[in-house]
Amino acid sequence: MSREAGVSESSVKQIVLASRPKGPPTAENFRLEEVPMPALRAGGLLLRVLYLSLDPYMRGRMDDRKSYAKPVGIGEVMIGESVCEVVASDRPGYAAGDIVLAHTGWRTHAAWDGPASRKLDPALAPITTALGVLGMPGFTAYAGLYVIGKPKAGETVAVAAASGPVGSLVGQLARMVGARAVGIAGGAEKCRYATEELRFDAAIDHRAPNFAQQLAVACPKGIDVYFENVGGAVWQAVLPLLNTFARVPVCGLIAHYSGGGQVAGPNLLPATMREVLTKSLTLRGFINYEFSAEHFAPFLRTVAAGLADGRIRYREDITNGLENAPAAFIGMLEGRNFGKTLVRVAH
Amino acid sequence: MSREAGVSESSVKQIVLASRPKGPPTAENFRLEEVPMPALRAGGLLLRVLYLSLDPYMRGRMDDRKSYAKPVGIGEVMIGESVCEVVASDRPGYAAGDIVLAHTGWRTHAAWDGPASRKLDPALAPITTALGVLGMPGFTAYAGLYVIGKPKAGETVAVAAASGPVGSLVGQLARMVGARAVGIAGGAEKCRYATEELRFDAAIDHRAPNFAQQLAVACPKGIDVYFENVGGAVWQAVLPLLNTFARVPVCGLIAHYSGGGQVAGPNLLPATMREVLTKSLTLRGFINYEFSAEHFAPFLRTVAAGLADGRIRYREDITNGLENAPAAFIGMLEGRNFGKTLVRVAH
């Protein structure tokens, strides 16, 4: 990667929400625009985006319904976190050439006068990890598993999207406390990666016709922690395997995001509530940042140490060019990514 | 109530499960039998049942499916807890005339050689309270509300079956910590009882056509703790009112027990999971006895004190005669009881 600090560009590319998707998003829901380069604001930074993070939660922001954050408006730039280079700074402590983390959205440059940006040291870890294993996805895995799930040695932890940035860390963190890690992923290659590279104890292909049966075989002592990031059919296969007092941190429901057929019957709610009742289950939804104040620093220490000594591994799925972000995002929602989805915006 | 201690009877009446209900139970699912009086067993007690407790969980035991306890077999005596008088004792510390709590099931007499029975002091509290406000239903309310729900002053607690033995105590315990108590009950009389006698802040009739709207009005600051003991349509009305970080102890799902139409679509699970996720909800199923070791003694102290100084009130719905237990049970599942459902077996 070559970075041309201080290069002068006259315009900024950005991707806006052109229309709201009905079901899975398509290319037509996005529009690439070119706008004038913003000026450096008083007390702010002028940023050039190097890497943009694409994450499943962004799908929710494309809908016009109340969630934990307000939706992206039609014609507004898609939201997102990125690793940026400081082009110009009017903020003490930041200088041109610094690498920072910022919520710029899907654009090539941004004038930033928001809260303090976390400065990254490229010598400590590859800067892209701040969007993955050492960033929001990694902390989601850490907080959900260790703060809510609390697996004990000998227990079984199951997680879907096991080759993705959250799931892959959930399994590796589970093994670090002596739990059995069972991954669920789409396709033989991702399953092989989970067991051979990430050292999950087992990985099951959710596309297999006898998926539920295979999952049961992989969890001979049931499931004590199910880290829920997909919902849908995987949840239905997990539900009968949950042990009494099992914990279910819920950090995402990618299978529901585009609403495909989920409202048609049968009504699966009574069966879920019955298991909650008779097995004394805990279901706990969460957003990673509710735990930041107390747990972000120990997370960074734990995962950085795991990366350093090889107990933790990760994989990135990098697409080149901001103009290709919509296709990469759509592919990620369909499970076509393999590892943390990133867009290399400047190169 | 007159009790003729030591009266000699030649036979025992008992009610057995004649057949498994399909949907709501009917009289045909039960059979009254007469069997010989059992003999006092070595180290045991011979008990005469005075009051039998009827509780919603018994409906689950009538089905042939795995739950937290094994089902009642066809031809077996219906399970249940009762307040009994000791007729004869071969157990140190127990003498004829003592009043004890035992799991005798639906019968007039029982030979008991199970675990130690809790002895009741009729001078301290009416003996029937050991089956209600000072017994399993009361402890269910206490543990679910205080251990899982943890309401704070100024928060809103909602509970259904508000005139019943669990719901009525949930609301009164909520008020004791300064929370707003909103009850849901079937019919104007039960609602009036909840507000006037039990001093709930509001009570809503779930049979009202605009029930969901009325509930929203009664919870102007949303709901922080919903004590779930009914499920079904009440849950659907509660769900949109739950605040971020709301807690939902789940102790029962009476609306689901007889399965009426619950599996027909639409599929309500995705909407519930979405709220769990976006509002960081905690759903926690529980059985009261998982908390007994740590919390039963403080429960007894707290509730006995509340009864003594009038902050806690209760109501009993007593049916006379074991032969009328099936009708009382069926009526309770339909919400026709008003207060804790008991059967006076001996009088």
HADDOCK unambig.tbl for C-alpha pairs under 7 A between the chains (distance, minus, plus):
assign (segid A and resid 67 and name CA) (segid B and resid 278 and name CA) 5.72 0.50 0.50
assign (segid A and resid 68 and name CA) (segid B and resid 278 and name CA) 5.46 0.50 0.50
assign (segid A and resid 68 and name CA) (segid B and resid 279 and name CA) 6.82 0.50 0.50
assign (segid A and resid 250 and name CA) (segid B and resid 277 and name CA) 5.94 0.50 0.50
assign (segid A and resid 251 and name CA) (segid B and resid 277 and name CA) 6.30 0.50 0.50
assign (segid A and resid 252 and name CA) (segid B and resid 277 and name CA) 6.75 0.50 0.50
assign (segid A and resid 256 and name CA) (segid B and resid 270 and name CA) 6.73 0.50 0.50
assign (segid A and resid 262 and name CA) (segid B and resid 267 and name CA) 6.71 0.50 0.50
assign (segid A and resid 262 and name CA) (segid B and resid 270 and name CA) 6.71 0.50 0.50
assign (segid A and resid 263 and name CA) (segid B and resid 266 and name CA) 5.39 0.50 0.50
assign (segid A and resid 263 and name CA) (segid B and resid 267 and name CA) 4.79 0.50 0.50
assign (segid A and resid 263 and name CA) (segid B and resid 268 and name CA) 6.89 0.50 0.50
assign (segid A and resid 264 and name CA) (segid B and resid 265 and name CA) 5.97 0.50 0.50
assign (segid A and resid 264 and name CA) (segid B and resid 266 and name CA) 5.16 0.50 0.50
assign (segid A and resid 264 and name CA) (segid B and resid 267 and name CA) 5.60 0.50 0.50
assign (segid A and resid 265 and name CA) (segid B and resid 264 and name CA) 5.97 0.50 0.50
assign (segid A and resid 265 and name CA) (segid B and resid 265 and name CA) 3.54 0.50 0.50
assign (segid A and resid 265 and name CA) (segid B and resid 266 and name CA) 4.61 0.50 0.50
assign (segid A and resid 265 and name CA) (segid B and resid 267 and name CA) 4.68 0.50 0.50
assign (segid A and resid 266 and name CA) (segid B and resid 263 and name CA) 5.38 0.50 0.50
assign (segid A and resid 266 and name CA) (segid B and resid 264 and name CA) 5.15 0.50 0.50
assign (segid A and resid 266 and name CA) (segid B and resid 265 and name CA) 4.61 0.50 0.50
assign (segid A and resid 266 and name CA) (segid B and resid 266 and name CA) 6.47 0.50 0.50
assign (segid A and resid 266 and name CA) (segid B and resid 267 and name CA) 5.60 0.50 0.50
assign (segid A and resid 267 and name CA) (segid B and resid 262 and name CA) 6.72 0.50 0.50
assign (segid A and resid 267 and name CA) (segid B and resid 263 and name CA) 4.77 0.50 0.50
assign (segid A and resid 267 and name CA) (segid B and resid 264 and name CA) 5.61 0.50 0.50
assign (segid A and resid 267 and name CA) (segid B and resid 265 and name CA) 4.72 0.50 0.50
assign (segid A and resid 267 and name CA) (segid B and resid 266 and name CA) 5.60 0.50 0.50
assign (segid A and resid 267 and name CA) (segid B and resid 267 and name CA) 3.74 0.50 0.50
assign (segid A and resid 267 and name CA) (segid B and resid 268 and name CA) 5.75 0.50 0.50
assign (segid A and resid 267 and name CA) (segid B and resid 269 and name CA) 6.89 0.50 0.50
assign (segid A and resid 268 and name CA) (segid B and resid 263 and name CA) 6.87 0.50 0.50
assign (segid A and resid 268 and name CA) (segid B and resid 267 and name CA) 5.75 0.50 0.50
assign (segid A and resid 268 and name CA) (segid B and resid 268 and name CA) 6.70 0.50 0.50
assign (segid A and resid 268 and name CA) (segid B and resid 269 and name CA) 5.55 0.50 0.50
assign (segid A and resid 269 and name CA) (segid B and resid 267 and name CA) 6.90 0.50 0.50
assign (segid A and resid 269 and name CA) (segid B and resid 268 and name CA) 5.55 0.50 0.50
assign (segid A and resid 269 and name CA) (segid B and resid 269 and name CA) 4.33 0.50 0.50
assign (segid A and resid 270 and name CA) (segid B and resid 256 and name CA) 6.77 0.50 0.50
assign (segid A and resid 270 and name CA) (segid B and resid 262 and name CA) 6.72 0.50 0.50
assign (segid A and resid 276 and name CA) (segid B and resid 284 and name CA) 6.72 0.50 0.50
assign (segid A and resid 276 and name CA) (segid B and resid 285 and name CA) 4.94 0.50 0.50
assign (segid A and resid 277 and name CA) (segid B and resid 250 and name CA) 5.94 0.50 0.50
assign (segid A and resid 277 and name CA) (segid B and resid 251 and name CA) 6.29 0.50 0.50
assign (segid A and resid 277 and name CA) (segid B and resid 252 and name CA) 6.76 0.50 0.50
assign (segid A and resid 277 and name CA) (segid B and resid 285 and name CA) 4.16 0.50 0.50
assign (segid A and resid 277 and name CA) (segid B and resid 286 and name CA) 6.04 0.50 0.50
assign (segid A and resid 278 and name CA) (segid B and resid 67 and name CA) 5.71 0.50 0.50
assign (segid A and resid 278 and name CA) (segid B and resid 68 and name CA) 5.42 0.50 0.50
assign (segid A and resid 278 and name CA) (segid B and resid 285 and name CA) 6.96 0.50 0.50
assign (segid A and resid 279 and name CA) (segid B and resid 68 and name CA) 6.80 0.50 0.50
assign (segid A and resid 279 and name CA) (segid B and resid 285 and name CA) 6.94 0.50 0.50
assign (segid A and resid 280 and name CA) (segid B and resid 284 and name CA) 6.37 0.50 0.50
assign (segid A and resid 280 and name CA) (segid B and resid 285 and name CA) 4.09 0.50 0.50
assign (segid A and resid 280 and name CA) (segid B and resid 286 and name CA) 4.51 0.50 0.50
assign (segid A and resid 280 and name CA) (segid B and resid 287 and name CA) 6.96 0.50 0.50
assign (segid A and resid 281 and name CA) (segid B and resid 284 and name CA) 5.62 0.50 0.50
assign (segid A and resid 281 and name CA) (segid B and resid 285 and name CA) 5.31 0.50 0.50
assign (segid A and resid 282 and name CA) (segid B and resid 282 and name CA) 6.87 0.50 0.50
assign (segid A and resid 282 and name CA) (segid B and resid 283 and name CA) 5.63 0.50 0.50
assign (segid A and resid 282 and name CA) (segid B and resid 284 and name CA) 4.38 0.50 0.50
assign (segid A and resid 282 and name CA) (segid B and resid 285 and name CA) 6.61 0.50 0.50
assign (segid A and resid 283 and name CA) (segid B and resid 282 and name CA) 5.62 0.50 0.50
assign (segid A and resid 283 and name CA) (segid B and resid 283 and name CA) 4.96 0.50 0.50
assign (segid A and resid 283 and name CA) (segid B and resid 284 and name CA) 6.36 0.50 0.50
assign (segid A and resid 284 and name CA) (segid B and resid 276 and name CA) 6.72 0.50 0.50
assign (segid A and resid 284 and name CA) (segid B and resid 280 and name CA) 6.36 0.50 0.50
assign (segid A and resid 284 and name CA) (segid B and resid 281 and name CA) 5.62 0.50 0.50
assign (segid A and resid 284 and name CA) (segid B and resid 282 and name CA) 4.38 0.50 0.50
assign (segid A and resid 284 and name CA) (segid B and resid 283 and name CA) 6.36 0.50 0.50
assign (segid A and resid 285 and name CA) (segid B and resid 276 and name CA) 4.94 0.50 0.50
assign (segid A and resid 285 and name CA) (segid B and resid 277 and name CA) 4.17 0.50 0.50
assign (segid A and resid 285 and name CA) (segid B and resid 278 and name CA) 6.97 0.50 0.50
assign (segid A and resid 285 and name CA) (segid B and resid 279 and name CA) 6.95 0.50 0.50
assign (segid A and resid 285 and name CA) (segid B and resid 280 and name CA) 4.09 0.50 0.50
assign (segid A and resid 285 and name CA) (segid B and resid 281 and name CA) 5.33 0.50 0.50
assign (segid A and resid 285 and name CA) (segid B and resid 282 and name CA) 6.61 0.50 0.50
assign (segid A and resid 286 and name CA) (segid B and resid 277 and name CA) 6.04 0.50 0.50
assign (segid A and resid 286 and name CA) (segid B and resid 280 and name CA) 4.50 0.50 0.50
assign (segid A and resid 287 and name CA) (segid B and resid 280 and name CA) 6.96 0.50 0.50
